[in-house]
Amino acid sequence: MRSQRDSDPWPMISQKAKYALRALIFLARAEEPDEALLISDIAEQQRIPKRFLEQILLDLKHHGLVMSRRGKLGGYLLLRKPSEITFGEVLRIIDGPIAPLPCLSRMAYRPCEDCHSEETCEVRQVFARVAEATRKVLDGTTLADCIQAEDAEDLEEELRSLTA
């Protein structure tokens, strides 16, 4: 989760990850599960630069989340069910590890340079709880969760309570 943000004052997902999630949710909303959607339609509807979206979909294709079809009925479609694709998986593909500190990463662990002891590090202890809560939400939320009407309202309500 550390690409493109070295100058950002707050750790957040990259624009590329937001675009990837929006494109996948758009594909998940396709009327037919095997309906291929054109990149130009996805880009226009989701306000994503087409060239950038092409790169994103290629990354997602290489990781087995989407497939492309050529020809008259060509375009992109989900390779797996929306209920099988989590936000956590997408973020790891696009942005890398989901960890606020390198010593808490499951994918790219490395000790912090300025830390004397991971076992007694107070900063690590607090951020370990943050990391676990973050993983729980991201790995427990699927594309299907976002496209179901009842869940969308629940997510909006939860977001309002978290940002209040």
C-alpha positions as CSV (number, residue, x, y, z in Angstrom):
1,M,0.0,0.0,0.0
2,R,2.9,2.3,-0.3
3,S,3.0,3.2,-4.0
4,Q,2.7,6.8,-5.3
5,R,2.3,8.3,-1.9
6,D,5.7,9.1,-0.4
7,S,4.7,12.8,-0.4
8,D,1.2,12.3,1.0
9,P,0.8,13.3,4.6
10,W,-1.7,10.5,5.3
11,P,-1.4,6.9,4.3
12,M,-4.3,6.0,2.0
13,I,-5.0,3.9,-1.1
14,S,-3.7,5.1,-4.4
15,Q,-5.8,6.6,-7.1
16,K,-5.0,3.5,-9.1
17,A,-6.5,1.3,-6.4
18,K,-9.6,3.4,-6.2
19,Y,-10.0,3.1,-10.0
20,A,-9.5,-0.6,-9.9
21,L,-12.1,-1.0,-7.2
22,R,-14.6,1.2,-9.1
23,A,-14.0,-0.7,-12.4
24,L,-14.4,-4.1,-10.6
25,I,-17.6,-3.0,-8.9
26,F,-18.9,-1.7,-12.3
27,L,-18.1,-5.1,-13.8
28,A,-19.8,-6.8,-10.9
29,R,-23.0,-4.8,-11.7
30,A,-23.2,-6.2,-15.2
31,E,-26.7,-7.4,-16.0
32,E,-25.4,-10.9,-17.0
33,P,-22.5,-12.6,-15.3
34,D,-20.9,-13.4,-18.6
35,E,-21.5,-10.0,-20.1
36,A,-18.3,-8.4,-21.4
37,L,-18.1,-4.6,-21.0
38,L,-16.1,-2.3,-23.2
39,I,-13.2,-0.4,-21.6
40,S,-14.5,2.8,-23.2
41,D,-17.9,2.3,-21.4
42,I,-16.2,1.5,-18.1
43,A,-13.9,4.5,-18.4
44,E,-16.7,6.9,-19.3
45,Q,-19.2,5.7,-16.7
46,Q,-16.6,5.6,-13.9
47,R,-14.7,8.7,-15.1
48,I,-11.4,6.8,-15.3
49,P,-8.8,7.8,-17.9
50,K,-9.0,5.1,-20.6
51,R,-5.2,4.5,-20.9
52,F,-4.9,4.2,-17.1
53,L,-7.8,1.8,-17.0
54,E,-6.2,-0.4,-19.7
55,Q,-3.2,-0.8,-17.5
56,I,-5.3,-1.5,-14.4
57,L,-7.4,-4.2,-16.2
58,L,-4.2,-5.8,-17.5
59,D,-2.9,-6.1,-14.0
60,L,-6.2,-7.5,-12.7
61,K,-6.2,-9.9,-15.7
62,H,-2.7,-11.2,-14.8
63,H,-3.9,-11.9,-11.3
64,G,-7.0,-13.8,-12.4
65,L,-9.7,-11.4,-11.4
66,V,-10.9,-10.4,-14.9
67,M,-10.7,-11.8,-18.4
68,S,-10.9,-10.1,-21.8
69,R,-12.9,-11.2,-24.8
70,R,-12.1,-10.2,-28.3
71,G,-14.6,-9.6,-31.1
72,K,-18.1,-8.2,-31.5
73,L,-19.1,-9.2,-28.0
74,G,-15.7,-8.3,-26.6
75,G,-14.6,-6.5,-23.6
76,Y,-13.8,-7.3,-20.0
77,L,-15.7,-9.4,-17.4
78,L,-15.1,-10.8,-14.0
79,L,-13.4,-14.2,-14.0
80,R,-14.7,-14.9,-10.5
81,K,-17.9,-14.3,-8.7
82,P,-18.2,-10.8,-7.0
83,S,-18.6,-12.7,-3.7
84,E,-15.2,-14.2,-4.2
85,I,-13.2,-10.9,-4.7
86,T,-12.3,-8.9,-1.6
87,F,-11.2,-5.4,-1.3
88,G,-8.1,-6.6,0.5
89,E,-7.1,-8.8,-2.5
90,V,-7.5,-5.9,-4.9
91,L,-5.5,-3.5,-2.7
92,R,-2.7,-6.0,-2.4
93,I,-2.6,-6.5,-6.1
94,I,-2.5,-2.8,-6.9
95,D,-0.9,-1.1,-3.9
96,G,1.0,-4.0,-2.2
97,P,1.0,-4.9,1.4
98,I,-1.7,-3.7,3.7
99,A,0.3,-2.6,6.8
100,P,0.9,0.7,8.4
101,L,4.4,-0.4,9.4
102,P,6.9,-2.6,7.6
103,C,7.3,-4.8,10.7
104,L,3.5,-5.6,10.5
105,S,3.4,-6.7,6.9
106,R,2.5,-10.3,6.1
107,M,3.7,-10.0,2.5
108,A,6.8,-7.8,2.8
109,Y,7.9,-8.0,6.4
110,R,11.0,-6.1,7.4
111,P,12.1,-4.7,10.8
112,C,11.8,-1.0,11.3
113,E,15.2,0.6,11.2
114,D,14.8,2.7,14.3
115,C,13.2,0.0,16.5
116,H,15.1,-1.7,19.3
117,S,12.6,-4.4,20.1
118,E,9.4,-5.4,18.3
119,E,8.1,-7.2,21.4
120,T,8.2,-4.0,23.5
121,C,7.6,-1.4,20.8
122,E,4.5,0.6,21.9
123,V,4.0,2.1,18.4
124,R,4.0,-1.4,16.9
125,Q,1.5,-2.7,19.5
126,V,-1.0,0.0,18.7
127,F,-0.6,-0.2,14.9
128,A,-0.8,-4.0,15.1
129,R,-4.4,-3.5,16.3
130,V,-5.0,-1.0,13.5
131,A,-3.6,-3.4,10.9
132,E,-5.7,-6.3,12.1
133,A,-8.9,-4.2,12.1
134,T,-8.1,-2.9,8.6
135,R,-7.4,-6.4,7.3
136,K,-10.6,-7.7,8.9
137,V,-12.7,-5.1,7.1
138,L,-10.9,-5.3,3.8
139,D,-10.6,-9.1,3.6
140,G,-14.2,-9.4,4.8
141,T,-15.7,-7.0,2.3
142,T,-16.4,-8.3,-1.2
143,L,-17.6,-6.7,-4.5
144,A,-20.9,-8.4,-3.9
145,D,-21.2,-6.6,-0.6
146,C,-21.0,-3.3,-2.4
147,I,-23.6,-4.0,-5.0
148,Q,-26.4,-5.4,-2.8
149,A,-28.9,-2.6,-2.0
150,E,-29.3,-3.4,1.7
151,D,-25.6,-3.7,2.2
152,A,-25.0,-0.4,0.3
153,E,-27.2,1.4,2.8
154,D,-25.5,-0.4,5.7
155,L,-22.1,0.6,4.3
156,E,-23.2,4.2,3.9
157,E,-24.5,4.3,7.5
158,E,-21.3,2.8,8.8
159,L,-19.3,5.3,6.8
160,R,-21.3,8.2,8.2
161,S,-20.7,6.9,11.8
162,L,-16.9,6.5,11.1
163,T,-16.5,9.9,9.6
164,A,-18.6,11.9,12.0
